[in-house]
Amino acid sequence: MAEKQKELTPPLKWAGGKRWLVKHLKSLWEPNQHRRLVEPFCGGLAVALGLRPQRALLNDINPHLINFFKWLQQGLTMDIPLANDEVLYYRHREQFNTLIKNGAQNSREAAQLFYFLNRTGYNGLCRFNKKGLFNVPFGKYKRISYITDFSHYRPLLTNWEFISKDFEEVEVEEDDFIYADPPYDVEFTQYAREGFTFPDQIRLASWLSRHPGPVIASNQATPRIIELYRGLGFTVKFLKAPRMISCTGDRTPAIEILAVKNLAADL
């Protein structure tokens, strides 16, 4: 069973996924494996699946993402049609939005449809209009490999708790190990319907700084983010991310930070 757990990969396409960062986090996490891992922005689950904690509290403001993870935790199996087909895509998208309108967004069917839309929609985007309805167009993939049985995720996720609320409402304990990967400090950030502004960045960093246990935060290495975390007593390390600053021809690797506090291990 341990071998199967090692092979688990994030089941969704997710912008800003942190699989590449896990190797940098492991040396900080391993001496603290007895603690509960808390992620206020769990996203596509790359870090949790990479670190494989026994206990975890995983939050994201996107309720549809959390609904999928809750069904994943129960060993979700797929019984809806899965095909890289445009007609099917828009039919499934319409059904997903109908479930949202009818208050059935936490159903097993909604979880299945969310997975399909994520794998089949354009660039794996997760976008909703002002009415809260999913509006990502059909993707342009030549081939898609769908998972139909997620039961192999169930053993690892058994003692993980999934919630959806603002990060300040996450009930942390003094001994928790927090890893925070918020929407990055870039010009265009549409994390939730309200967005994630720099005042939210300040609110997050201040909230993290008050935690007495180990804390790690990652973010874009903008001058104001560096100043913010250093000013709150964090140690800051710089990393080259495996992505580019823009899609306009600039091929410069993006520079990101790890801001660390209350950890004895060296960066």
C-alpha positions as CSV (number, residue, x, y, z in Angstrom):
1,M,0.0,0.0,0.0
2,A,2.9,2.4,0.8
3,E,4.2,1.9,-2.8
4,K,0.8,2.9,-4.2
5,Q,0.7,6.0,-2.0
6,K,4.1,7.1,-3.3
7,E,2.9,7.0,-6.9
8,L,-0.2,9.2,-6.3
9,T,-0.2,12.3,-8.5
10,P,-2.6,15.3,-8.5
11,P,-5.7,14.2,-10.3
12,L,-6.6,17.6,-11.7
13,K,-4.9,20.2,-13.9
14,W,-4.4,23.2,-11.7
15,A,-2.8,26.6,-12.4
16,G,0.3,27.2,-10.3
17,G,0.7,23.6,-9.2
18,K,3.6,22.9,-6.8
19,R,4.8,19.5,-7.7
20,W,8.2,21.0,-8.5
21,L,8.4,22.6,-5.0
22,V,7.9,19.4,-3.0
23,K,11.6,18.5,-3.1
24,H,12.4,21.9,-1.5
25,L,9.7,21.4,1.2
26,K,10.6,17.8,2.1
27,S,13.7,18.5,4.2
28,L,11.7,21.1,6.2
29,W,8.7,18.8,6.6
30,E,10.4,15.5,7.4
31,P,11.5,16.4,11.0
32,N,7.9,17.6,11.6
33,Q,5.9,14.6,10.2
34,H,4.3,14.1,13.6
35,R,2.4,17.4,13.1
36,R,-0.8,18.0,11.2
37,L,-0.2,19.7,7.8
38,V,-2.5,22.7,7.3
39,E,-2.8,24.2,3.8
40,P,-5.0,27.4,3.7
41,F,-4.8,27.2,-0.2
42,C,-4.6,23.5,-1.0
43,G,-5.2,24.1,-4.8
44,G,-4.6,20.9,-6.8
45,L,-3.3,19.0,-3.8
46,A,0.3,18.6,-5.2
47,V,2.0,19.5,-1.9
48,A,-0.2,17.3,0.3
49,L,0.2,14.3,-2.1
50,G,3.9,14.9,-2.3
51,L,4.5,15.2,1.5
52,R,1.9,12.5,2.4
53,P,1.1,13.6,6.0
54,Q,-0.8,11.2,8.3
55,R,-3.1,14.1,9.3
56,A,-4.0,17.2,7.3
57,L,-6.5,20.1,7.2
58,L,-6.8,21.2,3.6
59,N,-8.7,24.4,2.7
60,D,-9.6,26.2,-0.5
61,I,-12.0,29.0,-1.2
62,N,-13.3,27.1,-4.3
63,P,-16.1,24.9,-3.0
64,H,-16.3,22.8,-6.2
65,L,-12.7,21.8,-5.8
66,I,-13.2,20.8,-2.2
67,N,-16.4,18.8,-3.1
68,F,-14.3,16.8,-5.6
69,F,-11.6,16.1,-2.9
70,K,-14.3,15.0,-0.5
71,W,-15.6,12.4,-3.0
72,L,-12.0,11.5,-3.9
73,Q,-11.5,10.7,-0.2
74,Q,-14.4,8.2,-0.4
75,G,-12.9,6.4,-3.4
76,L,-14.8,8.2,-6.2
77,T,-15.6,6.1,-9.3
78,M,-16.8,7.6,-12.6
79,D,-20.0,6.5,-14.3
80,I,-20.6,9.5,-16.5
81,P,-19.5,9.4,-20.2
82,L,-15.8,10.6,-20.5
83,A,-14.6,11.6,-24.0
84,N,-12.6,14.4,-25.6
85,D,-15.7,15.5,-27.5
86,E,-16.9,19.1,-27.8
87,V,-20.7,18.2,-27.9
88,L,-20.3,16.1,-24.8
89,Y,-18.3,18.8,-23.1
90,Y,-20.9,21.4,-23.4
91,R,-23.6,19.0,-22.4
92,H,-21.7,18.1,-19.2
93,R,-21.0,21.8,-18.6
94,E,-24.7,22.6,-18.8
95,Q,-25.5,19.8,-16.4
96,F,-22.9,21.0,-14.0
97,N,-24.3,24.5,-14.0
98,T,-27.8,23.0,-13.6
99,L,-26.7,21.2,-10.4
100,I,-25.2,24.5,-9.1
101,K,-28.5,26.3,-9.8
102,N,-30.4,23.6,-8.0
103,G,-28.2,23.5,-4.9
104,A,-26.7,20.1,-5.8
105,Q,-23.2,21.3,-6.2
106,N,-21.9,19.0,-3.4
107,S,-23.3,15.8,-5.1
108,R,-21.3,12.9,-6.4
109,E,-22.4,13.8,-9.9
110,A,-21.1,17.3,-9.5
111,A,-17.7,15.9,-8.4
112,Q,-17.6,13.7,-11.5
113,L,-18.6,16.6,-13.8
114,F,-16.0,18.9,-12.2
115,Y,-13.3,16.3,-12.9
116,F,-14.4,15.9,-16.5
117,L,-14.6,19.7,-17.1
118,N,-11.2,20.2,-15.6
119,R,-9.5,17.6,-17.7
120,T,-11.3,18.5,-20.9
121,G,-11.8,22.3,-20.7
122,Y,-9.4,24.9,-22.1
123,N,-6.0,24.8,-20.4
124,G,-7.5,23.2,-17.2
125,L,-8.9,26.6,-16.3
126,C,-11.4,26.9,-13.4
127,R,-13.5,30.0,-14.1
128,F,-17.0,31.1,-13.1
129,N,-19.1,34.0,-14.2
130,K,-20.8,36.5,-11.8
131,K,-23.7,34.2,-11.4
132,G,-21.4,31.5,-10.1
133,L,-21.7,29.3,-13.2
134,F,-18.8,27.5,-14.9
135,N,-17.9,29.2,-18.2
136,V,-14.6,27.7,-19.4
137,P,-14.8,26.7,-23.2
138,F,-13.9,23.4,-24.7
139,G,-10.2,22.5,-24.8
140,K,-7.9,21.8,-27.7
141,Y,-6.2,18.6,-26.5
142,K,-5.4,15.9,-29.0
143,R,-5.6,13.1,-26.4
144,I,-6.8,13.0,-22.8
145,S,-6.3,10.1,-20.3
146,Y,-9.2,10.0,-17.9
147,I,-9.2,8.2,-14.5
148,T,-12.3,6.2,-13.9
149,D,-11.5,4.7,-10.5
150,F,-10.0,6.9,-7.8
151,S,-10.1,4.2,-5.0
152,H,-6.3,4.1,-4.8
153,Y,-6.4,7.7,-3.3
154,R,-8.6,6.6,-0.4
155,P,-6.0,5.1,2.0
156,L,-3.8,8.2,2.1
157,L,-6.7,10.7,2.3
158,T,-8.5,8.9,5.2
159,N,-7.4,11.2,7.9
160,W,-7.4,14.4,5.9
161,E,-10.1,17.0,6.5
162,F,-11.3,19.2,3.6
163,I,-13.0,22.6,4.1
164,S,-13.8,25.6,2.0
165,K,-13.7,29.1,3.7
166,D,-11.5,32.2,4.0
167,F,-8.1,31.4,5.3
168,E,-8.5,33.4,8.4
169,E,-11.5,31.2,9.4
170,V,-9.3,28.0,9.2
171,E,-9.0,26.7,12.8
172,V,-5.4,26.0,13.3
173,E,-3.8,24.4,16.4
174,E,-0.5,25.7,18.0
175,D,1.4,22.6,16.9
176,D,0.2,22.6,13.2
177,F,2.7,22.9,10.3
178,I,1.3,25.5,7.9
179,Y,2.2,25.7,4.2
180,A,0.5,28.6,2.4
181,D,0.5,29.0,-1.3
182,P,-1.7,31.9,-2.0
183,P,-2.5,33.5,-5.4
184,Y,0.7,35.1,-6.3
185,D,1.4,38.8,-6.2
186,V,1.0,39.4,-9.9
187,E,-0.9,42.1,-11.8
188,F,-3.8,39.9,-12.9
189,T,-5.1,37.6,-10.2
190,Q,-8.6,36.3,-10.2
191,Y,-8.5,33.7,-7.4
192,A,-12.1,34.0,-6.1
193,R,-15.0,36.1,-7.4
194,E,-13.6,39.0,-5.3
195,G,-10.0,38.5,-6.4
196,F,-7.0,38.4,-4.1
197,T,-5.5,41.8,-3.6
198,F,-2.3,43.1,-2.0
199,P,-4.3,43.9,1.2
200,D,-5.2,40.2,1.2
201,Q,-1.5,39.4,0.9
202,I,-0.8,41.6,4.0
203,R,-3.7,40.0,5.9
204,L,-2.3,36.5,5.1
205,A,1.3,37.3,6.0
206,S,0.2,38.8,9.3
207,W,-2.0,35.8,10.0
208,L,0.8,33.4,9.3
209,S,3.3,35.4,11.4
210,R,1.1,35.0,14.5
211,H,1.2,31.2,14.3
212,P,3.5,29.7,17.0
213,G,4.3,26.5,15.0
214,P,6.2,26.0,11.8
215,V,5.2,28.1,8.8
216,I,6.2,28.2,5.2
217,A,4.8,30.5,2.5
218,S,5.6,30.6,-1.2
219,N,4.9,33.6,-3.5
220,Q,6.2,35.6,-6.4
221,A,9.4,37.3,-5.5
222,T,8.1,40.9,-5.9
223,P,9.9,43.6,-3.9
224,R,6.8,44.3,-1.7
225,I,6.3,40.6,-0.9
226,I,9.9,40.2,0.1
227,E,9.7,43.3,2.2
228,L,6.4,42.1,3.7
229,Y,7.7,38.7,4.9
230,R,11.1,39.9,6.0
231,G,9.4,42.7,8.0
232,L,7.4,40.1,9.8
233,G,10.4,38.0,10.8
234,F,10.4,35.4,8.1
235,T,13.6,34.0,6.6
236,V,13.4,34.3,2.8
237,K,14.9,31.9,0.2
238,F,14.8,32.5,-3.5
239,L,14.0,29.8,-6.0
240,K,13.8,29.6,-9.8
241,A,10.4,28.3,-10.7
242,P,9.9,26.0,-13.8
243,R,7.7,28.6,-15.5
244,M,8.2,31.8,-17.4
245,I,7.3,35.3,-16.4
246,S,5.0,35.8,-19.4
247,C,3.8,34.2,-22.6
248,T,4.8,37.2,-24.7
249,G,8.3,35.9,-25.6
250,D,10.1,36.6,-22.3
251,R,11.7,33.3,-21.5
252,T,13.2,34.4,-18.2
253,P,12.5,31.9,-15.3
254,A,10.2,33.3,-12.7
255,I,11.8,33.9,-9.3
256,E,9.8,32.8,-6.3
257,I,10.3,32.9,-2.6
258,L,10.0,30.5,0.3
259,A,9.3,32.5,3.5
260,V,10.0,30.4,6.6
261,K,9.3,30.9,10.3
262,N,9.6,28.8,13.4
263,L,11.6,26.1,11.8
264,A,15.0,24.9,13.1
265,A,16.1,23.3,9.8
266,D,18.4,25.4,7.6
267,L,17.1,26.6,4.3
